[in-house]
Amino acid sequence: MKIDLNSDMGEGFGPYRLCDDEALMEVVSSVNIACGFHAGDPDTMVRMVRLAKANGVGVGAHPGLPDRLGFGRRELPFTADELRQQMLYQLGALTAIANAEQVPVAHISFHAAMGNMVNRDPVLADLMMDTIRTIDPNLIVFAMPDSIIAHAAARAGLKTLLLFLADRAYDVQGRLVARGLPGAVIKEEDALRARVRHFLKTGTVTTIEGATLAVPARSILVHSDTPGSLELARIVRSEIEATGATIAPAAEIVG
């Protein structure tokens, strides 16, 4: 079986970096590149694309809200059409940069508050998915299982790759536990190993309430801004390989 291991990267700007991009790029199989709004800039985006190309890593767009100070995690009162244009602007920027490096943009993964806003509103989700299809009907949409985004992508005829978040706790409804709450971010090695191993063997995760939740995912996400993200990604990769599965980018899995 093939499993994708992806990470949001290039989430600094100028001389500021969140993680060791060069080392992390050697571990993952897909990268979601910040496109200049919540983080990123032209030089950083080019660097990410070139690193991905050198390491055989699939490239995707990671659009977010124009809020560097809040790292794109604060919801802002934009209209649906404004959110559509913001996504188009960012997807277009990364596509141009990647095309100049002769690298395809294979997928799109919404960042934080933008993703939350889209995933809460079926009408907005349909607008975004229809727009993505118009730009590139072959783009793969990264989404949580049974989410509004996943259903909207299916209605638009787009391919999806469903995600399991290795470093974030889930509640019994399948939602992520809010950052800042106790146990919301998993970064201890033993806990992460057990969690990933359990997911790979059973396709389930234990929620923060202690319930068992089915997670029919084929891609595992490690956030690069989680403390120790490089080591966390290495742990996840080692657990994937220990099961006999193969690490592969999104395009090879969804095809």
C-alpha positions, 0 to 999 in steps of 0.5 A: 500500500502507498501512503503519502506523508505531507507537511505545510512548508515555506511558512516563513518569509524573508530570513525567517524560517519555522523549520529545517526545510531542507531536512524535512523535504528529505522525509516527506512525499508531498509539500503544501507550499505557503503562497504569500498571504499567511506566510511565504514570499516569492523567494521562499516559494521558489526555494520550496519548489526547487527543494521538492523537485530535487527530492522527488516530492509532490508540490501543492498550494497552501493558500491562507488568509492575508494575515501574517501577524495571526499566521492565518489562524484568525477568521476575518470577515471576507465575503465568499467572492473575496475568499475566492479571489484570494485563493485564485491569487495564491494558486496562480502565484505558485503555479507560475513559479512551479511552471517556471521550474518545470514542476507541476502543481499536483494538489491544493490544501487550505490553511487554518482559518481559510480552510475552517471557513470553507469547511463550515459553509457548503455553498462557499465550498462549492464555489471554491471547488468549482473555481479550482476545477475551472483552473485545473480539473486535475488538482487533488484536494486535500481534505479531512474525511467526511468533511464539507470540503471533501463532499464539495470536491466530489460534487465538482468532480475533483479528486481528493486525498483524505488526511490523518493529522498525526500531531493533532488530537481529534474529538468524537465528532472528528473535529480537531481539538482547538490548539491551546487546549490540553492534549491538542498537539501530540509531540511526544515520541511514544504517543506519536508512534503508538498513534500512527501505528494504531492508525496504520493497522486499524484505520482508526484513532482514539479521540480525546474523549477515549472513543474510537473514530474511523479515519479512512485516510491515505495521507498523513500530515505533520505540521512544520510549525509543531515543535520538533516537526522534523523528528516527528516526521521521521517518526511517522515515516519510520512507522509507515515503512515498518508496516511495509507500506511505501511513501508516495506523493499524492499524484501516485496515490490518487492517480 
